[in-house]
Amino acid sequence: MNSTVKNGVIYTEREGTIGSVILNRAEKRNAMSEAMWAAIPAAVAELDADPQVRVIILTSNGQGAFSAGADIAELQVIATDPERRESNRKAIRDAQ
């Protein structure tokens, strides 16, 4: 198994023809932060560039929850800052 860390909040793994993008904030039930959204495109591109990877799975490293949804504490901060609102919106859009 080959693993690559992306800024601590997500990482990728490869096992045979399967590539995984893994959410890595179990302590927050993998609540999606702007950093997580921003890291997804590069992680997917990295796996997509590997000719052996045939499928990419989005999963989490924690038990009990794939993702709790948005990081509400971070959203409260983002709501008061127009630049952060825009960068968060862009990160989410780019990850789709």
FENDA-V542787 format. One record per residue. N is the residue number from 1. RES is the residue in three letters. SS is DSSP state (hx for helix, st for strand, lp for the rest). OMEGA is omega as a letter, one per 20 degrees, with the letter a starting at -180 (* if undefined). Layout:
# FENDA-V542787
<<N & RES & SS & OMEGA> <N & RES & SS & OMEGA>>
This chain:
# FENDA-V542787
<<1 & MET & lp & r> <2 & ASN & st & a> <3 & SER & st & r> <4 & THR & st & r> <5 & VAL & st & r> <6 & LYS & st & r> <7 & ASN & lp & r> <8 & GLY & lp & a> <9 & VAL & lp & r> <10 & ILE & st & r> <11 & TYR & st & r> <12 & THR & st & r> <13 & GLU & st & r> <14 & ARG & st & r> <15 & GLU & st & a> <16 & GLY & lp & a> <17 & THR & lp & a> <18 & ILE & st & r> <19 & GLY & st & r> <20 & SER & st & r> <21 & VAL & st & a> <22 & ILE & st & r> <23 & LEU & st & a> <24 & ASN & lp & r> <25 & ARG & lp & a> <26 & ALA & hx & a> <27 & GLU & hx & r> <28 & LYS & hx & a> <29 & ARG & lp & r> <30 & ASN & lp & r> <31 & ALA & lp & a> <32 & MET & st & r> <33 & SER & lp & r> <34 & GLU & hx & r> <35 & ALA & hx & r> <36 & MET & hx & r> <37 & TRP & hx & a> <38 & ALA & hx & a> <39 & ALA & hx & a> <40 & ILE & hx & a> <41 & PRO & hx & r> <42 & ALA & hx & r> <43 & ALA & hx & r> <44 & VAL & hx & r> <45 & ALA & hx & r> <46 & GLU & hx & r> <47 & LEU & hx & a> <48 & ASP & hx & a> <49 & ALA & lp & r> <50 & ASP & lp & a> <51 & PRO & lp & r> <52 & GLN & lp & a> <53 & VAL & lp & a> <54 & ARG & lp & r> <55 & VAL & st & r> <56 & ILE & st & a> <57 & ILE & st & r> <58 & LEU & st & a> <59 & THR & st & r> <60 & SER & st & a> <61 & ASN & lp & a> <62 & GLY & lp & r> <63 & GLN & lp & r> <64 & GLY & lp & a> <65 & ALA & lp & r> <66 & PHE & lp & r> <67 & SER & lp & r> <68 & ALA & lp & a> <69 & GLY & lp & a> <70 & ALA & st & r> <71 & ASP & lp & a> <72 & ILE & hx & r> <73 & ALA & hx & r> <74 & GLU & hx & r> <75 & LEU & hx & r> <76 & GLN & hx & r> <77 & VAL & hx & a> <78 & ILE & hx & a> <79 & ALA & lp & a> <80 & THR & lp & a> <81 & ASP & lp & a> <82 & PRO & hx & r> <83 & GLU & hx & r> <84 & ARG & hx & r> <85 & ARG & hx & a> <86 & GLU & hx & a> <87 & SER & hx & r> <88 & ASN & hx & r> <89 & ARG & hx & r> <90 & LYS & hx & r> <91 & ALA & hx & r> <92 & ILE & hx & a> <93 & ARG & hx & a> <94 & ASP & hx & a> <95 & ALA & hx & a> <96 & GLN & lp & *>>
